[in-house]
């Protein structure tokens, strides 16, 4: 079914320490994102980029205690939340292109206002379930999912003016292969549905997606948050926190095709494309290819 898709660029690099990820939205546009979606048959409205606070390079590069760039992350995510909220209010399909994964706090805060029981598929090499006490780095891109659950610093938990956007039992983690000790303990304690790379190898990505959709069938909407570091860095090098042994590009295409076929995914974001550490914009082009598969692009 053809959709009216609104693209929102979220050029934040404040959640981590590698500049360039703020150029991800424009790299994906340059790689043909808009044209790809229009050629499939969708109507596309490009909202441009959310305005970002200025980057103070001295502060950005400095060693900081606690949460890095907390004020900037919060300001950015509040603005993104408002943008996404507006798209959903119009009945259009929000697609957010990042930017580091801290932007998910803004995206999902804007979406969850419209659902009683929102599900989240977190397609990522990492759990992003840290709080400031468990984070080894203080980088907020390792914390968004925990904040959306309702744990962590009050500024992050309250983005959008409310707490507890996502229930633990409505989350599925796919592609896990690098978890901090605090994240491992938390996942075991609260019982988040998790598919590690070992699970994907054993079951196959098709079964993982089928089980995920069945598990989230109780939800009235499902958000897909895709971090390109879920993919193997041999194929997808242009991202800031690579971990060997990831999901293949072909497996990811198939996963997104299955999610599209289900007609259950109500919003989408793709994050952590960094053209400054990419090879000839390869990762941005692959990200655009994945978006195409998610929105119904077929070979025949």
C-alpha atoms as a printed R data frame, in Angstrom:
    type eleno elety resid chain resno      x       y      z
1   ATOM     1    CA   UNK     A     1  0.000   0.000  0.000
2   ATOM     2    CA   UNK     A     2  1.413   3.368 -0.994
3   ATOM     3    CA   UNK     A     3  1.931   5.848  1.822
4   ATOM     4    CA   UNK     A     4  2.505   9.527  2.380
5   ATOM     5    CA   UNK     A     5  5.931   9.443  3.995
6   ATOM     6    CA   UNK     A     6  7.414  12.412  5.814
7   ATOM     7    CA   UNK     A     7 11.201  12.378  6.084
8   ATOM     8    CA   UNK     A     8 12.668  14.108  9.129
9   ATOM     9    CA   UNK     A     9 16.429  14.559  9.258
10  ATOM    10    CA   UNK     A    10 17.860  14.312 12.769
11  ATOM    11    CA   UNK     A    11 21.500  15.462 12.462
12  ATOM    12    CA   UNK     A    12 22.613  14.999 16.059
13  ATOM    13    CA   UNK     A    13 26.130  13.916 16.982
14  ATOM    14    CA   UNK     A    14 25.747  14.801 20.666
15  ATOM    15    CA   UNK     A    15 25.044  11.274 21.886
16  ATOM    16    CA   UNK     A    16 28.578  10.067 21.140
17  ATOM    17    CA   UNK     A    17 32.070  11.334 20.313
18  ATOM    18    CA   UNK     A    18 32.576  10.947 16.561
19  ATOM    19    CA   UNK     A    19 31.677  13.877 14.364
20  ATOM    20    CA   UNK     A    20 30.224  12.972 10.990
21  ATOM    21    CA   UNK     A    21 27.139  11.120 12.152
22  ATOM    22    CA   UNK     A    22 25.398  14.509 12.078
23  ATOM    23    CA   UNK     A    23 25.962  14.373  8.302
24  ATOM    24    CA   UNK     A    24 24.109  11.057  8.029
25  ATOM    25    CA   UNK     A    25 20.742  12.503  6.965
26  ATOM    26    CA   UNK     A    26 22.223  14.436  4.061
27  ATOM    27    CA   UNK     A    27 24.404  11.472  3.061
28  ATOM    28    CA   UNK     A    28 21.267   9.348  2.747
29  ATOM    29    CA   UNK     A    29 19.508  12.035  0.754
30  ATOM    30    CA   UNK     A    30 22.558  12.265 -1.525
31  ATOM    31    CA   UNK     A    31 22.388   8.474 -1.945
32  ATOM    32    CA   UNK     A    32 18.905   8.832 -3.435
33  ATOM    33    CA   UNK     A    33 16.549   8.232 -0.520
34  ATOM    34    CA   UNK     A    34 13.737  10.476 -1.725
35  ATOM    35    CA   UNK     A    35 13.872   9.271 -5.322
36  ATOM    36    CA   UNK     A    36 13.963   5.647 -4.178
37  ATOM    37    CA   UNK     A    37 10.753   6.000 -2.214
38  ATOM    38    CA   UNK     A    38  9.025   7.971 -4.968
39  ATOM    39    CA   UNK     A    39  9.962   5.338 -7.548
40  ATOM    40    CA   UNK     A    40  8.281   2.692 -5.390
41  ATOM    41    CA   UNK     A    41  5.113   4.773 -5.619
42  ATOM    42    CA   UNK     A    42  5.009   6.602 -2.304
43  ATOM    43    CA   UNK     A    43  4.341  10.304 -1.828
44  ATOM    44    CA   UNK     A    44  7.340  11.809 -0.044
45  ATOM    45    CA   UNK     A    45  7.489  15.047  1.920
46  ATOM    46    CA   UNK     A    46 10.979  16.014  3.045
47  ATOM    47    CA   UNK     A    47 10.729  18.074  6.231
48  ATOM    48    CA   UNK     A    48 14.426  18.895  6.089
49  ATOM    49    CA   UNK     A    49 16.574  18.655  9.195
50  ATOM    50    CA   UNK     A    50 15.669  19.405 12.792
51  ATOM    51    CA   UNK     A    51 17.631  22.427 13.958
52  ATOM    52    CA   UNK     A    52 20.551  21.373 16.117
53  ATOM    53    CA   UNK     A    53 22.331  23.277 18.876
54  ATOM    54    CA   UNK     A    54 25.754  24.489 17.800
55  ATOM    55    CA   UNK     A    55 28.639  22.128 18.459
56  ATOM    56    CA   UNK     A    56 31.159  23.608 20.887
57  ATOM    57    CA   UNK     A    57 34.247  21.687 19.765
58  ATOM    58    CA   UNK     A    58 36.177  22.356 22.977
59  ATOM    59    CA   UNK     A    59 33.353  20.911 25.043
60  ATOM    60    CA   UNK     A    60 32.577  18.147 22.535
61  ATOM    61    CA   UNK     A    61 36.116  16.775 22.589
62  ATOM    62    CA   UNK     A    62 36.772  17.335 26.298
63  ATOM    63    CA   UNK     A    63 36.765  14.555 28.857
64  ATOM    64    CA   UNK     A    64 33.542  14.959 30.815
65  ATOM    65    CA   UNK     A    65 32.223  13.262 33.867
66  ATOM    66    CA   UNK     A    66 28.658  11.969 33.906
67  ATOM    67    CA   UNK     A    67 26.398  12.251 30.885
68  ATOM    68    CA   UNK     A    68 28.065  13.814 27.871
69  ATOM    69    CA   UNK     A    69 26.248  16.724 26.189
70  ATOM    70    CA   UNK     A    70 23.100  16.178 28.261
71  ATOM    71    CA   UNK     A    71 21.668  19.633 27.601
72  ATOM    72    CA   UNK     A    72 22.226  19.457 23.839
73  ATOM    73    CA   UNK     A    73 20.779  15.942 23.553
74  ATOM    74    CA   UNK     A    74 17.698  16.969 25.512
75  ATOM    75    CA   UNK     A    75 17.088  20.132 23.484
76  ATOM    76    CA   UNK     A    76 17.496  18.255 20.216
77  ATOM    77    CA   UNK     A    77 15.208  15.384 21.211
78  ATOM    78    CA   UNK     A    78 12.483  17.756 22.408
79  ATOM    79    CA   UNK     A    79 12.493  19.450 18.990
80  ATOM    80    CA   UNK     A    80 12.452  16.107 17.189
81  ATOM    81    CA   UNK     A    81  9.596  14.891 19.388
82  ATOM    82    CA   UNK     A    82  7.479  17.865 18.313
83  ATOM    83    CA   UNK     A    83  8.236  17.246 14.629
84  ATOM    84    CA   UNK     A    84  7.350  13.558 14.798
85  ATOM    85    CA   UNK     A    85  4.211  14.260 16.815
86  ATOM    86    CA   UNK     A    86  3.055  16.626 14.075
87  ATOM    87    CA   UNK     A    87  3.564  14.033 11.336
88  ATOM    88    CA   UNK     A    88  1.576  11.381 13.199
89  ATOM    89    CA   UNK     A    89 -1.210  13.875 13.923
90  ATOM    90    CA   UNK     A    90 -1.598  14.406 10.164
91  ATOM    91    CA   UNK     A    91 -1.911  10.669  9.592
92  ATOM    92    CA   UNK     A    92  1.315  10.475  7.596
93  ATOM    93    CA   UNK     A    93  4.113   7.937  8.005
94  ATOM    94    CA   UNK     A    94  7.142   9.239  9.937
95  ATOM    95    CA   UNK     A    95 10.628   8.242  8.796
96  ATOM    96    CA   UNK     A    96 13.453   9.704 10.862
97  ATOM    97    CA   UNK     A    97 17.005   9.577  9.509
98  ATOM    98    CA   UNK     A    98 19.887  10.108 11.936
99  ATOM    99    CA   UNK     A    99 22.066  11.101 13.508
100 ATOM   100    CA   UNK     A   100 23.229   9.015 16.445
101 ATOM   101    CA   UNK     A   101 20.881   6.663 18.285
102 ATOM   102    CA   UNK     A   102 20.151   9.112 21.108
103 ATOM   103    CA   UNK     A   103 17.622  10.641 18.702
104 ATOM   104    CA   UNK     A   104 15.335   7.661 19.344
105 ATOM   105    CA   UNK     A   105 14.270   9.370 22.568
106 ATOM   106    CA   UNK     A   106 12.833  12.186 20.465
107 ATOM   107    CA   UNK     A   107 11.379   9.969 17.755
108 ATOM   108    CA   UNK     A   108  9.618   7.526 20.057
109 ATOM   109    CA   UNK     A   109  8.465  10.230 22.478
110 ATOM   110    CA   UNK     A   110  6.640  11.842 19.563
111 ATOM   111    CA   UNK     A   111  5.145   8.559 18.389
112 ATOM   112    CA   UNK     A   112  4.132   7.021 21.720
113 ATOM   113    CA   UNK     A   113  1.719   9.890 22.403
114 ATOM   114    CA   UNK     A   114 -0.546   8.312 19.796
115 ATOM   115    CA   UNK     A   115 -0.514   4.689 20.984
116 ATOM   116    CA   UNK     A   116 -1.702   3.023 24.166
117 ATOM   117    CA   UNK     A   117  0.564   0.015 23.737
118 ATOM   118    CA   UNK     A   118  3.456   0.834 21.401
119 ATOM   119    CA   UNK     A   119  5.859  -1.945 20.462
120 ATOM   120    CA   UNK     A   120  9.510  -1.312 19.620
121 ATOM   121    CA   UNK     A   121 11.866  -3.422 17.524
122 ATOM   122    CA   UNK     A   122 15.453  -2.419 18.378
123 ATOM   123    CA   UNK     A   123 17.602  -3.693 15.480
124 ATOM   124    CA   UNK     A   124 21.102  -3.024 16.756
125 ATOM   125    CA   UNK     A   125 24.391  -4.570 17.836
126 ATOM   126    CA   UNK     A   126 23.900  -2.913 21.230
127 ATOM   127    CA   UNK     A   127 21.130  -2.826 23.802
128 ATOM   128    CA   UNK     A   128 21.338   0.932 24.482
129 ATOM   129    CA   UNK     A   129 20.004   0.115 27.950
130 ATOM   130    CA   UNK     A   130 22.557   1.900 30.103
131 ATOM   131    CA   UNK     A   131 21.889   4.541 32.712
132 ATOM   132    CA   UNK     A   132 24.509   6.997 33.893
133 ATOM   133    CA   UNK     A   133 25.552   4.676 36.729
134 ATOM   134    CA   UNK     A   134 26.218   1.724 34.412
135 ATOM   135    CA   UNK     A   135 27.592   3.496 31.330
136 ATOM   136    CA   UNK     A   136 31.356   3.064 30.845
137 ATOM   137    CA   UNK     A   137 31.521   6.115 28.553
138 ATOM   138    CA   UNK     A   138 28.773   8.563 29.494
139 ATOM   139    CA   UNK     A   139 27.696   8.562 25.831
140 ATOM   140    CA   UNK     A   140 23.927   9.006 25.723
141 ATOM   141    CA   UNK     A   141 23.522   7.031 22.490
142 ATOM   142    CA   UNK     A   142 24.000   4.000 24.732
143 ATOM   143    CA   UNK     A   143 21.000   4.948 26.895
144 ATOM   144    CA   UNK     A   144 17.908   5.836 24.825
145 ATOM   145    CA   UNK     A   145 15.927   2.634 25.182
146 ATOM   146    CA   UNK     A   146 16.345   2.598 28.963
147 ATOM   147    CA   UNK     A   147 15.195   6.231 29.149
148 ATOM   148    CA   UNK     A   148 12.126   5.408 27.046
149 ATOM   149    CA   UNK     A   149 11.265   2.630 29.498
150 ATOM   150    CA   UNK     A   150 11.394   5.253 32.253
151 ATOM   151    CA   UNK     A   151 14.795   4.779 33.905
152 ATOM   152    CA   UNK     A   152 17.709   7.189 34.001
153 ATOM   153    CA   UNK     A   153 18.284  10.919 34.182
154 ATOM   154    CA   UNK     A   154 15.071  12.906 34.615
155 ATOM   155    CA   UNK     A   155 15.817  15.172 31.635
156 ATOM   156    CA   UNK     A   156 15.974  12.149 29.316
157 ATOM   157    CA   UNK     A   157 13.103  10.245 30.895
158 ATOM   158    CA   UNK     A   158 10.787  13.271 30.579
159 ATOM   159    CA   UNK     A   159 11.427  14.188 26.933
160 ATOM   160    CA   UNK     A   160  8.063  15.090 25.423
161 ATOM   161    CA   UNK     A   161  6.680  16.002 28.832
162 ATOM   162    CA   UNK     A   162  5.810  12.504 30.007
163 ATOM   163    CA   UNK     A   163  7.432   9.264 31.196
164 ATOM   164    CA   UNK     A   164  7.241   5.559 30.457
165 ATOM   165    CA   UNK     A   165  6.793   5.619 26.687
166 ATOM   166    CA   UNK     A   166  7.467   1.911 26.155
167 ATOM   167    CA   UNK     A   167  6.675  -1.132 28.284
168 ATOM   168    CA   UNK     A   168  9.378  -3.725 28.831
169 ATOM   169    CA   UNK     A   169  7.111  -6.484 27.537
170 ATOM   170    CA   UNK     A   170  6.642  -4.567 24.250
171 ATOM   171    CA   UNK     A   171 10.328  -4.486 23.271
172 ATOM   172    CA   UNK     A   172 12.280  -6.888 21.065
173 ATOM   173    CA   UNK     A   173 16.054  -6.611 20.681
174 ATOM   174    CA   UNK     A   174 17.480  -8.066 17.445
175 ATOM   175    CA   UNK     A   175 21.172  -8.449 16.574
176 ATOM   176    CA   UNK     A   176 22.692  -8.175 20.037
177 ATOM   177    CA   UNK     A   177 26.416  -8.919 20.213
178 ATOM   178    CA   UNK     A   178 27.947  -6.195 22.403
179 ATOM   179    CA   UNK     A   179 26.326  -5.592 25.789
180 ATOM   180    CA   UNK     A   180 27.833  -3.873 28.808
181 ATOM   181    CA   UNK     A   181 27.701  -5.796 32.079
182 ATOM   182    CA   UNK     A   182 24.974  -3.569 33.475
183 ATOM   183    CA   UNK     A   183 22.882  -4.133 30.355
184 ATOM   184    CA   UNK     A   184 23.271  -7.905 30.575
185 ATOM   185    CA   UNK     A   185 22.129  -7.859 34.187
186 ATOM   186    CA   UNK     A   186 19.164  -5.628 33.360
187 ATOM   187    CA   UNK     A   187 17.982  -7.758 30.422
188 ATOM   188    CA   UNK     A   188 18.111 -10.869 32.585
189 ATOM   189    CA   UNK     A   189 16.400  -9.137 35.503
190 ATOM   190    CA   UNK     A   190 13.410  -7.717 33.605
191 ATOM   191    CA   UNK     A   191 13.171 -10.311 30.820
192 ATOM   192    CA   UNK     A   192 13.384  -8.257 27.621
193 ATOM   193    CA   UNK     A   193 12.759 -10.399 24.536
194 ATOM   194    CA   UNK     A   194 16.230 -10.640 22.981
195 ATOM   195    CA   UNK     A   195 17.699 -12.244 19.861
196 ATOM   196    CA   UNK     A   196 21.485 -12.369 19.929
197 ATOM   197    CA   UNK     A   197 23.571 -13.187 16.880
198 ATOM   198    CA   UNK     A   198 23.712 -16.768 18.148
199 ATOM   199    CA   UNK     A   199 19.914 -16.880 18.047
200 ATOM   200    CA   UNK     A   200 19.884 -15.490 14.507
201 ATOM   201    CA   UNK     A   201 22.460 -18.068 13.416
202 ATOM   202    CA   UNK     A   202 20.480 -20.879 15.009
203 ATOM   203    CA   UNK     A   203 16.959 -19.864 13.965
204 ATOM   204    CA   UNK     A   204 17.507 -17.823 10.806
205 ATOM   205    CA   UNK     A   205 16.429 -14.212 10.395
206 ATOM   206    CA   UNK     A   206 13.065 -15.206  8.923
207 ATOM   207    CA   UNK     A   207 12.063 -17.102 12.043
208 ATOM   208    CA   UNK     A   208 13.351 -14.290 14.265
209 ATOM   209    CA   UNK     A   209 11.137 -11.775 12.466
210 ATOM   210    CA   UNK     A   210  8.116 -14.102 12.519
211 ATOM   211    CA   UNK     A   211  8.525 -14.663 16.257
212 ATOM   212    CA   UNK     A   212  9.020 -10.937 16.829
213 ATOM   213    CA   UNK     A   213  5.807 -10.050 15.033
214 ATOM   214    CA   UNK     A   214  3.887 -12.725 16.922
215 ATOM   215    CA   UNK     A   215  5.296 -11.481 20.236
216 ATOM   216    CA   UNK     A   216  4.281  -7.877 19.453
217 ATOM   217    CA   UNK     A   217  0.846  -8.788 18.119
218 ATOM   218    CA   UNK     A   218 -0.608  -7.374 21.368
219 ATOM   219    CA   UNK     A   219  0.616  -3.871 20.424
220 ATOM   220    CA   UNK     A   220 -1.490  -1.209 18.683
221 ATOM   221    CA   UNK     A   221  1.541   0.122 16.791
222 ATOM   222    CA   UNK     A   222  5.147  -0.964 16.259
223 ATOM   223    CA   UNK     A   223  8.160   1.301 15.808
224 ATOM   224    CA   UNK     A   224 11.279  -0.010 14.066
225 ATOM   225    CA   UNK     A   225 14.529   1.580 15.239
226 ATOM   226    CA   UNK     A   226 17.374   0.392 13.012
227 ATOM   227    CA   UNK     A   227 20.986   1.142 13.855
228 ATOM   228    CA   UNK     A   228 23.230   0.317 10.908
229 ATOM   229    CA   UNK     A   229 25.813  -1.116 13.300
230 ATOM   230    CA   UNK     A   230 23.502  -4.140 13.555
231 ATOM   231    CA   UNK     A   231 24.982  -5.102 10.190
232 ATOM   232    CA   UNK     A   232 28.414  -6.628  9.777
233 ATOM   233    CA   UNK     A   233 31.051  -3.884  9.414
234 ATOM   234    CA   UNK     A   234 32.772  -5.785  6.602
235 ATOM   235    CA   UNK     A   235 29.766  -4.803  4.487
236 ATOM   236    CA   UNK     A   236 28.650  -1.670  6.335
237 ATOM   237    CA   UNK     A   237 31.745   0.168  7.597
238 ATOM   238    CA   UNK     A   238 30.535   3.751  7.918
239 ATOM   239    CA   UNK     A   239 29.281   3.760 11.482
240 ATOM   240    CA   UNK     A   240 30.844   4.742 14.765
241 ATOM   241    CA   UNK     A   241 30.576   1.688 17.018
242 ATOM   242    CA   UNK     A   242 31.314  -1.316 14.831
243 ATOM   243    CA   UNK     A   243 31.243  -4.865 16.176
244 ATOM   244    CA   UNK     A   244 32.443  -7.811 14.042
245 ATOM   245    CA   UNK     A   245 30.123 -10.676 13.251
246 ATOM   246    CA   UNK     A   246 26.899  -8.848 12.518
247 ATOM   247    CA   UNK     A   247 23.762  -9.442 10.502
248 ATOM   248    CA   UNK     A   248 24.465  -9.558  6.765
249 ATOM   249    CA   UNK     A   249 23.149  -6.968  4.348
250 ATOM   250    CA   UNK     A   250 21.098  -9.641  2.572
251 ATOM   251    CA   UNK     A   251 19.605 -10.906  5.843
252 ATOM   252    CA   UNK     A   252 18.660  -7.346  6.701
253 ATOM   253    CA   UNK     A   253 16.940  -6.864  3.350
254 ATOM   254    CA   UNK     A   254 14.924 -10.016  3.987
255 ATOM   255    CA   UNK     A   255 14.067  -8.918  7.525
256 ATOM   256    CA   UNK     A   256 12.790  -5.572  6.286
257 ATOM   257    CA   UNK     A   257 10.833  -7.181  3.459
258 ATOM   258    CA   UNK     A   258  9.096  -9.409  6.007
259 ATOM   259    CA   UNK     A   259  8.343  -6.468  8.276
260 ATOM   260    CA   UNK     A   260  6.877  -4.556  5.338
261 ATOM   261    CA   UNK     A   261  4.764  -7.523  4.296
262 ATOM   262    CA   UNK     A   262  3.293  -7.713  7.803
263 ATOM   263    CA   UNK     A   263  1.806  -4.201  7.483
264 ATOM   264    CA   UNK     A   264  2.240  -3.873 11.254
265 ATOM   265    CA   UNK     A   265  5.129  -1.387 11.439
266 ATOM   266    CA   UNK     A   266  3.743   2.106 11.968
267 ATOM   267    CA   UNK     A   267  6.937   4.189 12.127
268 ATOM   268    CA   UNK     A   268 10.601   3.843 11.235
269 ATOM   269    CA   UNK     A   269 13.985   5.365 11.925
270 ATOM   270    CA   UNK     A   270 17.480   4.539 10.718
271 ATOM   271    CA   UNK     A   271 20.512   5.856 12.562
272 ATOM   272    CA   UNK     A   272 24.296   5.993 12.982
273 ATOM   273    CA   UNK     A   273 25.341   6.447  9.332
274 ATOM   274    CA   UNK     A   274 28.622   8.378  9.482
275 ATOM   275    CA   UNK     A   275 29.948   9.469  6.068
276 ATOM   276    CA   UNK     A   276 33.231  10.750  7.514
277 ATOM   277    CA   UNK     A   277 34.316   7.200  8.318
278 ATOM   278    CA   UNK     A   278 32.523   5.555  5.395
279 ATOM   279    CA   UNK     A   279 34.010   4.309  2.115
280 ATOM   280    CA   UNK     A   280 32.637   6.205 -0.908
281 ATOM   281    CA   UNK     A   281 29.241   6.673  0.827
282 ATOM   282    CA   UNK     A   282 28.775   2.896  0.779
283 ATOM   283    CA   UNK     A   283 26.954   2.716  4.105
284 ATOM   284    CA   UNK     A   284 24.564   5.534  3.221
285 ATOM   285    CA   UNK     A   285 23.765   3.784 -0.062
286 ATOM   286    CA   UNK     A   286 23.161   0.521  1.759
287 ATOM   287    CA   UNK     A   287 20.947   2.295  4.285
288 ATOM   288    CA   UNK     A   288 18.869   3.683  1.431
289 ATOM   289    CA   UNK     A   289 18.622   0.190 -0.051
290 ATOM   290    CA   UNK     A   290 17.309  -1.118  3.260
291 ATOM   291    CA   UNK     A   291 14.739   1.665  3.429
292 ATOM   292    CA   UNK     A   292 13.662   0.680 -0.075
293 ATOM   293    CA   UNK     A   293 13.121  -2.924  1.003
294 ATOM   294    CA   UNK     A   294 11.170  -1.789  4.047
295 ATOM   295    CA   UNK     A   295  8.833   0.252  1.872
296 ATOM   296    CA   UNK     A   296  8.110  -2.445 -0.672
297 ATOM   297    CA   UNK     A   297 10.864  -2.339 -3.285
298 ATOM   298    CA   UNK     A   298 11.064  -5.662 -5.147
299 ATOM   299    CA   UNK     A   299 13.333  -7.000 -7.863
300 ATOM   300    CA   UNK     A   300 10.353  -8.353 -9.832
